[in-house]
Each structure stands twice: as structure tokens, then as C-alpha cells.
Amino acid sequence: MLKRINWGAIFTGFAWLISLAGVVVLLSFINAKKQTVKCTEVKILIPGADNFIEREEVDQILREDQGVLVGRNLEQINIHRIEQKLQSNPYIGFAKVYADMDGVLRIEIKQRQPILRILNSTGQDFYIDNDGLKMPISPNFTANVLVATGNIQEVFGTRVDTLRTQMARDLYKTAQYIKRDTLWDNQIEQIIVDGKNDMELIPRVGNQRIILGSADSLDKKMKNLLIFYKKAMPQVGWETYRTINIKYTNQIVCEKRDSSQMAKIQKPLSAADSLRTNRRVSDSLIRDVIANAIKSGESRNSDAPEQRDEKPVIAAKPKPEVKKEKPKAESVKPEVKKEKPKAEPIKAEVKKEKPKAIEKKTESTNAKPKTAETKTDVKKTQTFAEKMAKQKADAKQKTAAEKKNK
């Protein structure tokens, strides 16, 4: 019997042959056009907010390796070599270079993402990225990542390298776990390696150290710590314990502080306490202002008679002296108000003597400088000033005696 011809397989094979031939023809056209197309522009794309490497540095790498790219034929540009050169940079994790038919050379760069910064025992400072590789510190940018210090023996060379010590691998594993969890990423700010090679976590909230030990059973240890935070800490207080040991997977061992250390720790003020302190401070300031005002008023009243005794001696200007006495007599405190009736006859005498002072002034202006009348007027004003001074001194002594009796 004759076998039936499988026309479907024949048609599919023929279609594949046609498509392959079309691809070959298309590639030949592309290669032919590449020989004529020149590079018109170089576009560099660096996504992300962490700029360990700038566009200027990428341009400098391209110039040193390939020279000037704009104006050259695309066929003469070694794209594969550019990618290798860029990926050799310690801050670049991946680089992709391709050209459009319009002559635009596009470069896409993916930066390395650090998750841990290490300060080892010898003073070296370097990062560990999310792939577990060491990378140097950048002069352009400082990453906000977890910091590990203490007894760390991991050493960084000049080239990108893997982690060599077990402690560095435990630190990398711990940093990865903390980075994935938003709670621990906000709570833990530092890792310290002590002399026993135990990792200690330093929290932002609370004044204690969390002894983690190694990175074994890390998930179980951190879950136990979370349960302890939720149930025990609100009851005993955040400042009760000095250390929280979670290095054992099935238990938590805590060490309390001394009573003297607890007294030294400052408690945070609540809103009500802050309002009370503000009121106390404002009240004390008001009292100080009032006390200073009272003292200044008393000093002015005590100094006033001395000024009045000195000024009446001047015979040429008796009128302004009388005007200065009036406001001072009115500004006496309530305790001196009882002496006002005694001071009233003094005021009346002053008013009666005013016309005499005016007459003296007019006479002195009209008369000659040396006459008998001017001499007698000067004597009268001096005797009047002495009377005024004696009466004021007597009034002052009486007020002082009354204050003592009260």
C-alpha cells in the first residue's frame, strides 16, 4: 500500500525555510546600512537614586577606551568591548550597550546596591552588596545602610572580591534578613562583633544590646525577639534590661540594670509634663520681671531727694526745678500716700514763690549784673531751697519710721 503524503509537514518546513531566508536578507541589509550609518549621539541611562558613578565618569571611560564616538561609523565601534570595560568598574553591576538605526548609541548601566558597611579591626572601610561581593567606598555618594564594627577580620583588596571569613558571611546574611523586614530595618541601626565573636544588635528604640550570636536559626531568633517586644517590654519598660540574649533558639536571657543606672537614665517627658514645665518657667520669669520693676522703682524714689537737694542751689534756674518736683511727688507708691496732706503745704509755698522767681528773672535781665537787689534775691532763693530740703528730709524720715512700725 502507498503511504499518504503529509502535506502539513511539508508546508511547515517550507514556511521555516522562507522565514530563515528573509532573516538572512534582512541582516544583510542591516549590515550594509551599518557601514554607512554614523554615530550621532551617545545616551547614558543610570537608573536609581544612588549615584555611585556619574555620567561624566562614564564619558571619561569611553574616551579612554574608544576615543571620540560621535561621528564614527557604527561598524567601527566595538560594543562588546565597551560593555566589558564598564562592567570592570567596581560600582557597576551590569552594562548593556546597543545602537539604533538612527545612529544613537545607548548605554544602560545598573549600579551595585550595598546593604552593609563594614569597619574592620584594621580600620578598612568597605561595602558588601546584595550579591555578597565587596565594593569600595564612593567619593560621590554615601549609602544609608546598616553598619558593622568591632572584631571583624575580613580584609578588602583593590579588586571586587567574595567574602572569605565566616563572620563576614554571617554579617551579610544578617544584613539581608534585616533589609527584607521593614520593622527590623527601621529598628536595628548597627551590628557590633564582640571579643567572643558574637554579633550584638544595637536598636534605635531602647538602651540595651541584643546578643544575636551567629546567623544560625536567624528567623527563629528574630521571631522570639518580636514576641518579647510585644509582650514583655510594655510591662517592664524599655530601660529595664541592659542586655537581651537571643543566641539560644528556645529561650531569651535578659540582664537587668542596677537601680543606680536606672536613676541616671532620663525619662522622656509627656505632653502634660512639658506644659507644666513651660508654665513654671513662664511664671518664674514674670515674677523676676515684677521684682526687678519694684526694685527699680524703690531705687528711683530713694535717689530722688538727692537730686532735688542738688538742683535748688542753682539760683539762675529756679523755675525748671519746681517743674521737675511735681511729677516725682505724683509717682510716689501707695505706702507714701498717707504723707500727701503733709506735702500739700509745701506745694502751696512753691506756688506762692513762683511769681517771685519770675520777678527775679525779669529784674536780673533788666538790671545791671552787680547790684544790691540781685544779691538779696540770691539769698532769698538759697534760704527757700534750704527750707524745701529740710521739709523733704523730715517727710522722708517720717515715712521710714511708719514703715518700721508696720
Number of C-alpha atoms within 10 A of each C-alpha: 3 4 5 6 8 8 8 9 10 10 11 11 10 11 12 11 11 11 11 11 11 12 11 11 11 12 11 12 11 12 12 12 14 18 12 12 19 22 21 15 15 14 12 17 13 17 11 9 6 16 17 18 19 11 13 10 10 15 14 12 16 16 12 9 11 15 13 11 18 15 12 16 16 25 16 13 17 11 17 11 13 18 18 13 13 21 18 14 16 20 23 17 16 16 19 17 18 13 18 12 13 11 20 18 22 16 20 16 22 16 21 20 20 22 21 26 26 24 19 20 14 12 11 13 16 20 25 25 19 17 14 19 15 24 24 18 16 15 8 10 11 11 16 11 17 19 18 25 18 18 19 22 15 18 20 20 11 8 12 14 15 15 16 12 12 13 20 21 17 17 24 24 18 20 25 18 17 20 19 10 10 10 11 17 17 13 15 19 17 18 26 21 21 15 10 8 14 18 27 25 21 18 18 13 12 15 15 22 18 22 24 24 21 19 20 15 11 18 12 14 21 18 12 15 17 13 11 14 13 10 10 11 15 10 9 10 10 15 18 19 19 18 17 20 18 22 23 16 16 9 12 15 11 16 12 13 14 11 9 8 11 15 9 8 10 8 9 8 10 8 8 9 11 12 12 11 12 11 12 12 12 12 12 11 12 12 12 12 12 12 12 12 12 12 11 12 15 14 11 12 15 12 11 14 16 12 11 19 16 11 16 22 18 13 18 13 13 19 17 10 14 17 10 12 15 11 10 14 16 10 12 15 11 7 10 17 14 11 14 13 9 11 15 11 11 15 16 10 12 15 12 11 14 14 12 14 18 13 12 20 19 11 14 17 10 9 12 10 10 9 10 8 13 17 11 11 18 16 12 14 21 16 12 16 20 15 13 18 18 12 13 17 14 11 16 15 11 14 16 12 10 12 11 8 7 5
